Amino acid sequence: MGALIPFVLGLLIGVALTLFLLRKRREDRRDLTAPPPRAAPRPPAPPPMARVGDAHIDDDEIRDLIRQNRKIEAIKRMRERTGLGLAEAKDAVEALERQMR
């Protein structure tokens, strides 16, 4: 009877440990089968490219700045009005300047 008590206690501890590990393994598998998180919404599309001659660019204020040889300010104004990048705005102002000659 003296050896039976440690045997039973060891058996109970073994069963409890096995059940614990099986539950933990199931929880880990649930994490793998969970649906992936939703992707972040896409940012809005950039505005369409403006061309010289469009109403957005043919602005009297920009033309006045070009006439006054204030090309940098004309480029800044072009970027504010159209959302163009620096290179595109510079090209547009130069094209507008060529048209005005």
C-alpha positions in Angstrom: 0.0 0.0 0.0 3.0 2.3 0.6 4.0 2.2 -3.1 0.4 2.7 -4.3 0.0 6.3 -3.1 3.1 7.7 -5.0 2.0 5.7 -8.1 -1.5 7.1 -8.0 -0.2 10.7 -7.4 2.2 10.3 -10.3 -0.6 9.0 -12.5 -2.8 11.9 -11.6 -0.1 14.4 -12.2 0.7 12.8 -15.6 -3.0 12.8 -16.7 -3.3 16.5 -15.6 -0.1 17.5 -17.5 -1.3 15.6 -20.6 -4.7 17.3 -20.6 -3.1 20.7 -20.1 -0.7 20.2 -23.0 -3.5 18.9 -25.3 -5.6 22.0 -24.5 -2.7 24.3 -25.2 -2.0 22.6 -28.5 -5.6 23.0 -29.6 -5.5 26.7 -28.7 -2.3 27.1 -30.8 -4.0 25.4 -33.7 -7.0 27.8 -33.5 -4.6 30.7 -33.8 -3.3 29.2 -37.1 -6.7 28.6 -38.5 -8.1 32.0 -37.6 -8.8 34.2 -40.6 -6.0 36.7 -41.4 -6.6 40.3 -40.3 -8.3 42.5 -42.8 -6.0 44.6 -45.0 -5.9 48.3 -44.5 -8.1 50.2 -46.9 -6.3 51.5 -50.0 -5.4 55.2 -50.1 -7.3 57.3 -52.6 -6.0 57.4 -56.1 -3.8 60.4 -56.9 -5.5 63.1 -58.9 -5.2 62.8 -62.7 -2.2 64.4 -64.3 -3.0 67.9 -65.5 -1.8 69.1 -68.9 -0.9 72.5 -70.0 -4.0 74.0 -71.5 -6.3 72.6 -68.9 -8.4 74.9 -66.9 -6.5 73.9 -63.7 -3.2 75.2 -65.0 -4.3 78.1 -67.3 -4.6 80.5 -64.4 -4.1 84.2 -64.9 -2.2 84.4 -61.6 0.4 81.9 -62.7 0.7 83.7 -66.0 1.2 87.0 -64.2 4.0 85.5 -62.1 5.7 84.1 -65.2 5.5 87.6 -66.8 7.1 89.1 -63.7 9.9 86.6 -63.9 8.8 85.1 -60.6 9.1 81.5 -61.9 9.7 79.9 -58.5 6.5 81.4 -57.1 4.7 80.3 -60.2 5.8 76.7 -59.7 4.7 76.9 -56.0 1.3 78.2 -57.1 1.1 75.5 -59.7 1.7 72.8 -57.1 -0.8 74.3 -54.7 -3.5 74.5 -57.4 -3.0 71.1 -59.1 -1.3 68.8 -56.6 1.5 68.1 -59.1 5.0 67.1 -57.9 7.9 69.5 -58.1 9.3 68.2 -61.4 5.8 68.1 -63.1 4.9 71.6 -61.9 8.2 72.9 -63.1 7.7 71.3 -66.5 4.2 72.7 -66.7 5.3 76.2 -65.9 8.1 76.1 -68.4 5.6 74.8 -71.1 3.2 77.6 -70.2 6.1 80.1 -70.4 7.0 78.8 -73.9 3.3 79.1 -75.0 3.3 82.7 -73.8 6.3 83.7 -76.0 
